[in-house]
Amino acid sequence: MKKAFSLMELLIAVTILSIAMVSLLQVKSDNIFLVSKIDEKVKLNDYILLSTDLKQADDRNENIFLDRVYSFENDELRRELKPIKIKQKDEKIESKTLKPAEGIDIDITTYSTSYSIDDKIKKNIYTFRIEL
């Protein structure tokens, strides 16, 4: 009757356990990286949403600095917003004239406003102007 494991059995068990532990640590590391990237993307989306709420002049092809537009009492938040530069660009995409009935003209103009932050994220918002 055998009372102990042989050296070979112990080496195989330790090898299997170490491979399993290394693979679990790699999965954990990958998940932490993905979560940090998602957090960064969510923050950038929030910054763009802050800039879309702004009421600005007709010429909106300019850079927006959130720390200059919004005033925050929290210094940490102000420091976080200081380097953020949002590029805003308006474009007229298309203009159509519809004539549903005689003597009635409906002009429909499509505009695209793009917001981007350092080529990390880009959002397009489309608006339509309808004139009778």
Number of C-alpha atoms within 10 A of each C-alpha: 3 5 5 7 8 9 9 9 11 11 11 11 11 12 12 11 12 12 11 12 12 11 12 12 12 12 12 12 11 11 12 12 12 12 11 11 12 12 12 13 14 12 12 19 18 12 19 24 13 13 20 15 8 11 8 9 7 7 8 15 15 11 15 19 16 20 17 11 11 13 10 13 8 8 9 9 12 16 12 11 17 12 11 17 17 22 20 21 16 18 13 13 13 11 13 11 13 11 11 9 8 6 6 10 13 14 14 15 16 15 16 16 18 19 24 20 19 10 7 9 13 16 13 13 11 13 13 14 10 13 10 9
